[in-house]
Amino acid sequence: MTWQTIWELDSTECYGMREWKGPEVYGPGEGGDWIKVPVPQWASTVKLKFVFDAVDNVMNDYLGWLIDDVKIAIAEPEPLSIGPDRLPEGIGGQSYTATLVAKGGAPPYSWRVLSKPDWLDPQGCLTGPRLTLSGTAPEVDETTTYQVCVSVQDSRGNTVDRCYDIIVEASYGVIFQDDFDEEDKGWLPSGLWHRTDGSNWPQVSVKPEPPYASPDFCYYYGKDETLDYDTGSANSGELSSPQIEVSEYQNCELLIGWKYWRQVESYDGEYDKTWVEISWLDSNRDPIFSQTIWYEDSRDPSEEEWILVEQTQDIGGEPIVVPEGATYLQISFHFSTVDGYANDYVGWLIDDVKVLAVICPPPPPEGPQITTTCSDLDQLPEDPNYEAQVGVYYEVTLEVTGGTPPYTWSWDEGDTIPGLTLDPQTGTLSGTPTQAGTYNCTFKVTDANGLYDTLSCTIRVKEGEYICEIFEEDFSDAQAWEASGLWHITNAGCAGQCEQIVEDYAYFGQDETCNYATGGRVQGYLTSPQITIPDGVQNIYVCFDQFRYVEYGYGYGYDETFVEISWDGINWWTIWYEDSGDPSPECDSWVIGPIFVESDTLWIRFGFDSVDGLYNNYPGWAIDNVSVINAACQPPAPPVPPASLSAVGPKAGPREPTFLAVPNPVRDVHTTTFMVRGVEAELIRVEVYDLSGRLVWQGEAPGSRLVWHTEDLVGNYLANGVYLYVIRVKVGDSWIHSGIQKLAIYR
């Protein structure tokens, strides 16, 4: 016997209700306190049952539920109508089938075809709830629209007419098509995906009735025997197409279409996810990249009818284009319940998958041709009087037409110009010349087919000033620097034996104790004066020496050290970062870059943030020999750090533990994790009590973490509310406890 839920309430909807109340209207139409339920065609009797489930044994001292005045009556039928909303598309020269369905009114039904194209005819009797039209779509040179009009009449004489457009695509644009009705073409199902004709489905009130989008078979994520996807736990699966050959459609825009029928949980959250993904593969069948082209989940209403989808863009709005180097396309239909709850819905059905080439670019001309002239190289387009000069940035992009991309640029014969590089992908000749002279250069471009063209030119580079060192600071006289927090200039010797830090240096710490322990969180910035970037400098390196000794080995996110730059003194960009998760101590030199120059002014600042007030009895951070150099010069090689390092370290002592429950409060999930931070625990024990002091759960686990699924001592989920917990951890021979903490559950 199959039961259908037609009404329900729980404690989140009717808490404290003490009144007689009629139910909400169920289904279409009006009815006041009536619940309108469609009667399946196969049904001859009906049973009604009222179900009460307390779920748990907590807070059950309420009156309960009373039922009276139960009635079952015949409702007025729905208006007579014809579905679906639109008919499937056809492909020229291939068989075509469409099924119309009469709904509402008073069966039985009779059909008439009012008008149709010559190639389409009705099949079988013109009586019953369905009318099937079939034929062979004509060959067309371009997309063509035909029209069919039908009429249906019920037993009471009610009549409805409806006309449909049938779109027929040109067959030459069809790359792939499969309606699953013939032999298997190599689809790969996993999870609950399988091919079915629905012949073994149970009789339930809501289901996709055969015929489907096409006459016989479809792929279904669910179980035929129960017509749902409930396995007792979270489940997922993937239906992957065969690898579709697309090598002849390079740079073509594609349309990927399919039809689906979908009924899943309705909930304001990301559950019962359904999405479609395409993957591009190279000639070795290795993935190039993937795109998600369609997505719905429990937040989207279930359509419960066959829907045609035709996608030419992914969910980010990018067109579906066959990329360079792609040989195969694979389509994947994904279903994931996310959790094991509310999985007693029909699921997802897929049919009539197709891939069409919509727009293809014209074939490129044979062989590439360089369109840049020698005068373009000797005189930049934005300044006809410009000449290449030592120390002044130079950039020209060589242009090419024709051939087959991608192109590859190279120096072919003759001279190269010191300081200039030729980008092999873009053909950009750029850099800062370092040597004057006259250079006879030959540039070569080669296309994907091996065809090439060359350009030979004479380029003159005149004398000029070449600046390498833009800024340098050893903190012997650093009055223009701005310091906050513990930053200051010193020679106190807190950098230990770090050979990079000598004489005066910038230091975040306290000279008298050689640490940054102030009893609380400490932070501050050391900001340079304004640095002027000379004309022609395109890229820079930022260099500095450091001695860094902070907390290490207890996770990331504490004792943050970072370097930032700004081109306007307002907006800052982080170019270097380390924290308590990075090895310490360290004594080394850093060369950061190349960094593209965005302005003629630059500021550098060094930041330190302990994040909290714990474990701050380390030496801190010392900075010396800050410099900015032109990246066109050879950058300095970082010095090798000393083989051994000694410095003033923290005094040994126990760490103060922190006890946590994450998440707290517990929302939308059934799990939280108890944990302790700051100590190495051998064992963790947790006890949970309700507000009356009654023990509702206890557990233990090795280490410092214990996962709890918010169940009570007998395995039932606890009701929403506030609870008390105590954490005890074993450290060595001692036990440390958290004291009484609070935990809220609001699911």
N, C-alpha and C positions, 0 to 999 in steps of 0.2 A: 504494500500500500504506500502510495506517495503522498506526503503531506506538504502543503504550501502555506508559508507564514503570510498572513494578510494584515497583521497589526501587532505592534509591540511597543512597550515602554520599559524603561529601567530606572534605577535610582538617580541617574543624572537628570532625568526629565520630569519626574513626578515626586520628588522628595517633599514630604510634608503635605501632600494632597489629601484633603478630607472632604470630598464632595462627590456627588454623582456626576459623572462626565461621560458623554458619548464619544465614540472614536472619531478620528479624522476620516475624511472621505478617501477611500482607496480606489485608485484607478480613475478613468475619465468619467465625466458627467457629474450631475448634482445628486445629493442624497442626504444632506444634513448629517444625522448620526448613522447613516447607512454606509456599509463598506461594499463597494461594487467590485465583483470578481468575475472575470471572463470564464465561461464554462467551456472546457475542451470539447471538441467534436466527439471524442470517443467516450465521454463520461455519461453514465446513466444514473448514478447515485452520488450523494455527497455526505460526508461526515464533518462535524464541527467539534473541535476540542479546545478548551481553554487551559493554558499551561502556566504554572507559577514555579519559578526556580530561584531560591534565595541566594544561590551561588556560593555563599560562605555561611558560617555559623555566628557571625558577628552582627550586632545591632538588629536582631530579629524580634524585638519586643514592640512591634507595631501591630495595628489592627489587621492588616492584610488586604485582601481583594474580594469584593462582592460582585456577583454577576446577576442581572435580572433582565427581563423583557427581551429574550432572544428571538429573532425573527429571520426567516429566509423567504425572500419574495423574488419574483421575476422582474428584472430591470428592463427598461426599454433598450432595444438593440442600438448599437452604434450606427451612424449614418452609412449608407452604402458608398464604397469607394473602391478605386483601382490602384494597385501598387505594382511595382515599386515607383519611386519618384523619377527614375530615369533608367533607360535601357543600356545594356553593355555596348561597347564599341565593337566594330567589326574591322577585319583586315581584308583588303582586296584579294579575291581569288581563293579565300578560305571559307569553310563552313561557319554558319552563324546560327545561334539559337538564343532566344529570349523568352522568358516566362512571365506572364502577367497574372496577378492574384487579385481576386475579389474579396473584399472585407466588409464586415458589418451587414446591415440589411437583414433580410430573412432568406436563408438558403432554401431550396437550391437555386443555382444561378444558370443563366443562359447568355451566350456571347454572340456578338456580331462584329465582323471586321468592316469598318466603314470605308477605309482607304488604306492602300499599302503599295510599296514598290513591287514591280513585276517579279523580282527575284526572291520575294519573301511570301511564304504560305503558312496558314494555320495547320496544326497537326492534331489528328484525333478528333474526338467529338467536341462540339462547341457548347458543352454543358459541364457543370462542375465549378469548383472554386478557382481552377487554373486554366489559362489559355497559353499554349506553347506555339511560338512562331519560329520557323527555321527556313534556311535556304543557303545559297552560296553567294557571298558578297561579290559584286562585280569588281574587276580590276579598275583602279583609278590612278590618275597621274598625280593627284593631290588630294588632300583631305576633303571628303564630300559628305554632305548631310542629306539623308532621306527622311521621310515622315510616314508614320503609320498611325491610324486612328481606329479605336475600338469602342464598343458599347457593351455594357453588361446590365442585365435586368434580374431582379430577385423575384421571389414567389408572390410578393405583394404588388408587383407591377412597377416598383421603383426602378428608375433607369439612370445610369451615369455614363457619360461619354468622356473619353480622354485621348489626347494625341501626344505622340512621342517623337522626338528626333533621334535618328540612328546615325551615328558618325562612323564613316568607313575610312580607315587610314590606308595610304598607299603602301603596297607590300614591300617596295624596295627599301623602306626605312625600318623594317622590322628586323631586329637583331636576335630576339629571343621571344618565345611565347610558349606557355604551358598551362593547360586547363586541368591537368592531372587526370584526365579521363582515359588516356591511353597508357602505353607502357611507361614505366618509371624512367625519367631522364637523368637520374643521378642525384636526386635530392638527398640531403643528409640530415635526418631528424634526430634530436636528442630530447631527453626528458619525456614529457607526455605527448610530444608531436607525433602524429601518425596520419596516414592516408585512410580515408573512410568514405563510405557512401551513406552512412546514417541508418542502415537497415537494422542494426541491433540497438538503436537508441530506445530508452524507456519513454513512455507516454507522460510528458509533463506539460504544464500549461504554457511555458515559454521555451521555445527552442527553434533553431533554424530548420524549417521543413524542406525536404528535398522536393523538386530539384534545386540545387544550389545556384551559385552565380552561373556556372555552366552545368550541363545536364546531370552528370553522374557523381563524380568524386571531388573531394576537396581535402586539404590538410587541416587537421584539428588538433589544438592544444587542449587536451582534456581526456576523460575516460568515457568510452562508448557505453559501458555498462551502467554508469550512474549519471552521465551527461554533466559532469562537473570536473574540477581539477583539485579536489580535496584529497590529499594523501596523508593527512594527519600532521603534516609539517610543512615548512617552507619548501617550495620546489621551483624549478626553473628549467628552461629548455631553449634550444636553438634549432631553427629549420634553415639549413643553408642550401642554396641553389648549386647546381653544377657550375664549374668555372666557365664563363661565357666568353668566347673569343671576341675581342674588341680591337685587335691590332690594326684593322682596316679603318677604324673610326677615330684616329688620333685628332684631338682638339674638337671633336664633335660634341654638341650639347645633346644630352640624352633625356628622354622621358621614361621614367620607371613607374609602371602602373600595376595595380592589383585590386582585387575586391576582398572585402572582409565582412564578417559578422562577429559582433563582440558583445559579451555580457559579463561584466566583472563587478567586484565590490564597488560601492559608491561611498567614498570617505574623503575627508579633507586632509589627505596625506599621500605620500608617494608609495602606494601599494598597488599590487596587480599591474605591474609595468608592462606595457606592450610597445615595442619600438622596432624600427626597420633600419638596418645598417648595410652599407655597401662597402666593399673592399676592392682596391685596385691592386693587381698582381703583375709582376714583371714576367719576362719570358721564362725565368727559372721557377715561376709560381711562388716567388717570395713577395710578401706584402710591401706595397709602397706607402699607402696611407688609407685611412677609412673615413667615411662620412656617415653621420646619422641623418636620415632623410625624413623620418616620421616618428612621432612619440605621443603616446597617451598613457594615462594611469588612472587610479581610482578617483582622481579629482575631475576627470572628464566623464560626462554622462555616457552610459552604455547605449549604443545605437539600437541594438536588437533588430537590425535589418541589414541587408547587404548594401554595402557602401563601396562606390568606385573611387579609388585614389589614383591620381596621376601627378607625380612629383617631378618637377624640373629643377628644384632647388633643395638644398639640405635645410635643416632646422635653423641654421645660422644665416640663411638667405643667399648662400653661395650657390651658383649654378652647378648642375651635375655635368661635368665636362670630362671626357676621356683625357687623362693627363699624358704628357710625353713619357714614353717608355712603358706605358701600360699595355699588357698583352691580354689580360683576362680581367673580367668583372665577376664578383660573387655577391649575391644578395642574401642577407640573413634576417629572418624574422625571430625576434627574441620575446620571450614571456618570462616574467619573474614575479612570483607572489610576494616576495620580500619576507613575509611571515607565514605562519601556519593558520591564520585566523580568517574567517569569512571567505573560504575558498569553495563554497557550495554553489557557485554560479556556473553557467554553461562554459564560459571561456572564450576562445578566439579561434575563428575559422578563416582560412586563406584560400583564394581561388583565382584563376585567370591572371597569372603573373606575366607581364610583358615588358620588353625593353625596346624602345624605339629611338632611332637617330632623328632628332628634330631639326637641328641646324648643323651643317658641316661647312668648315671654311673652304674656299676654293684652293686647288692645289698650288703650291708655291712655284715660281719660275725656276728654271734650271740654273744652278750655280749662284753663289753670292757675289755681290759687287759692292766694294767700298765706295761710299759716296763722299766721304771726307776728302778735302783737297789739302795740298801742302800749305797753301796760304792759311787754311783753318788752323794748322798746327803752329805757324809762325806768328799769327795774329789771332788772339782769342776773340770770339764773336762779340762779346760784350765790350771790348775795348780794341778797336782796330789798330791803335798805336802801341799795343802791348808787345813786349818782347820778353822771352824767358830770361830770368836773372837769378844769379846765385843768391840764396837766402830768401827768395820770394816764392810763395806757393804757386804751383802751376797745375792746371787740370784741363784736359780736353778729352771728350769721349768720341772715339772713332765710330762712325756710322756705317751701317751695311744694309743692303736690301737684297731680296731674292734668296735663293738657296733654301735649305731646310734647317730650321733651328733644331737644337741649340748650336750656337757658334762658339768657336774657340779661337782666341787671339794669341799671337806670339810674336816675338822679335824673330825675323827670318834671317836676314843677313845684315852686315854692316855694324854700325856702332850702337851701343846702348848709352844712355845718358845717366851719369852718376846722380843718385838722389831721386830719380824717377822710376816708377814701376808701371807695368802694363797689366791690368786686370784681365786674366784669360777668359772670364765669363762675360764681362760688360764691355771690354775694349776701352776702358778708361785709362788714359796715360796721366799719372798724377804724382805729386810729391814736391819736394823743395830741392831744386838743383844745388849741388855742392861744388861744382867745378865748371868754370867758364870754358867756352870753346865752340867749335863748329862740328856738328855730328851728322853723319850720313846714315840715316836709319831706314830700315825696311820692315814694314809691319805686314803680317799675314793673318788672314781670317779663313777658317776652315769650317764648313757646315757639317751637318750630321751624316751626309752622304760622302764625305771626303772631298768634295769640291772646294776650291779655294780661290782667293784673289789676294793680290799684294799691292802695297803702296810704298814707294821709295821717296823720301823727302830729306832735305837738309834743314836742320833745326839749329839756330844760333842761340847760345846762352851767354849773356854778357856778364861782366864782373859785378859783384855786389857784396854787401855785408851778410855774413852767414852767422846767425845767432844760435848757439847751442844751449848755454846756461841762461835760463830765464829768471830764476830765483834760487837763492841759497840762504839757509839760516842754520848757524851752529849754536845759537842762543847765548853767545858771548855778550851781545848787546841787543836784546829782543824787546825793547820797550814798547814797540808798536803792536805787539801781540795782546789780545784780550783774553783774560783768564777768569773762570768762575769755578765754584766748588773748591776742590783741593788742588787744582792746577796752580803751579808756580814754577819759577826758574830757580834752580838750586845746583849746588855741587856737593850735597850732603853725603854722597856715597851710598845711597840706598839701592843702587843698581848692581851691587855685588861686584863680581869680577867680569861683567860684560864688557868686552873690549870695544864694542861699538859706542858705548856711552862714556864719554870722557869730559872732564872739566865741567863747564856749565851745560845743563840740559833741562828740558821741561819735564816736570814730575807731577803725577797725580798720586798724592800720598802725604804723609806727615813726616817731616824730617826727624823729629825727636823719637818717633817709634818705628819709622820705616814701615808703616802700614796705613790702611785707610779705614781702620775701625774707629768709628765715632759714636757707636751705640745705636745707629740707625742707618737708613738708606743714604748713600752719598752719590752725587752725580755732578758733572760739570763739563764745560767745554774749554778748549784752548783754540782760539781763532786767530788766523794769520791776518796781517794787514792786507790791503788790496794789492793784488799782483797784476801787473800790466803784461798782456800777451802781445808781442810784436806782430806787425803785419806780416802775412805770409806763412805764419805758423799754423799748420792744419791740425796736428795731433801733438799731444804732450804725454810725458811720463811724470807721475808724482812719486818721489822717492823719500824714504826715511829709514832711520835706524831705530831699533826699539829694544828695550828690556821689559818683558811682561811676565809677571808672576802673580797669578790670581788663583781663586778656588778652582779645583779641577777634580773630576772623577765622580761627581755627584749629580750628573745630568746637565742638560743644556739650559740656557736662558738666564743665567746669573753672571754677574761681573762682566757686563758687556763692554767691549772696547771696539771702537769703530772710527773710520776716517770718512769725512764727507767733503764734497766740494760744492761751490755755488758760483754761478756766472752772473748773478745779480745781487748777491748778498741777502736774498730773501728765501729763495727756494733752494733746498739742499738735496744732494744726490750721494747716496752711500756707495763708496768704491772699495771698501775693505771692512771686514767684520770678523771678530772672534769673541767667544764667550767661555763660560765654564766648561763647555763640552769640548773645547780645543786644548791640546796638550800645553802644559805650563809647568815649570818656567821655560822661557825661550829668549834667546838673545840673537837677533838676526837683522838683516836688511831687506827692505821691500822695494820693488820697482813695479808700480801699478800702471797699466796702460797697454797699448796706446789709448788715450782718451781724446775724442773728437772735440776740437775747440769750437764753442758756441758763441763766444763773446771775446772782446779784447780785455775783459777784466775777470779776475779769478780770486776766490777766497778758499782757504783750506781750514778745516777745523778737526780737531781730535776730541772725541767724546768718550766719557767713562760713566757707567751707570751700574752700581752694585745690585740694583733691583730690590734687595732686601737688606736688613741689618745683620744678617748672620754670616759667620765665617769670613769676616773682612780683615782678619789679622795676617794678611799677606802683604808683601812689599808694594804691589800696585803696578803702575805703568810709567816707564820713562821713555821720552822721545828725544832724538837728537838728529842733526844733519838732515833737515828737511830741504828738499830741492824740487824744482820744476825744470825739466829739460825738454827741448825740442825733440819730438819723436823721430824726426828725420835724421838726427845724429844717432850714432851707435849707443844704445842704452848701456849704462854701467852694469857689469855682472855683479850679482849679490855676493858679498863676502861669505866665506864658509864659516859657520858658527863654531865656537870653541868646542873641543871634544868633551870637556866636562864643565859644569857650571855650578857655582855655589853662591848663595845669596841668603839674606836674612829671611828665614821662613817662619811660619806661624807656630805657636806653641801647641803641642799635642793636647787634645782634650776631647771629651765626648760631644757629639753633635746633639742639638735639641730636636727631638722628633716632632713631626707635624702629622696629625691624623685627619683623614679625609674620607668622604663618601662621594663618589662621582658617578652619575649626576645626582645632585640634591638641590631641589626636589626632583623626584622621578616623574617624568611626563612622557606620555605616548610610548613608553617602553616598559618592560617588565624586569629590567636588570639595572643594578647599581654595583659599584666595586668599592669595597672598603680597602684602604691602603694607609701605609705609614711612610713618610719621607724623612730622610735625615739620619737613619740608622740602618744597619744591616741586620734584619730580623731573621731568626731561624724559624719562627712559627708565629702565626697570627690567629687569634680567637675573637669571635664577635658574638655578642648577645643582643637581641632586639626585644624591646618591651613595648606594650601599649601604654597609654597614659595612666591606666590604673595600676601599673607595675607588674602586670602579668607577662611572663615570658612567652613570646610568640614565635621566636626562631633563634637557633644558635648553630654555629658552624666553626670549623677551623681548617687551616691549610698551611702547608710549608711556605716559607718566604714572607713577603711583606704585602701580598695582595690576596683578597678573598672576594669572589664574585657571588652575589646573592640575587636570585630571581624573584624577589619580593613575595615568596610563598611562606606559609606558616609551617608549623611543625608537622602537619599531615600532608603538606604539598598543595594546599589551596592558596590562590593568590589573595593577599591581604586587601582589605577594603581601603579606599582613599582615606587619608587622614595623616595625623602627625604621630610619629613613633620615637622612642628613645633607644639609643644604642651605646654600647661600651666596647671599645677595642682594646685587647691586650696582646702585646707582642713580646716574644722572648728574645732577649739580646744577651748572649753569653749565658751566665748563670742567673740573670735577673729577668723579671717581668716588668714591663712598662705599660701603663694603661692610659687611656685617653680621657678618663672622666666621662660623665654623662653628656652625650651629644644628641642633637635632634635631627630627624630625617622625615621629610614630607613625601607623601605619595599622592599625586594628582594626575591620574591617568584619564 
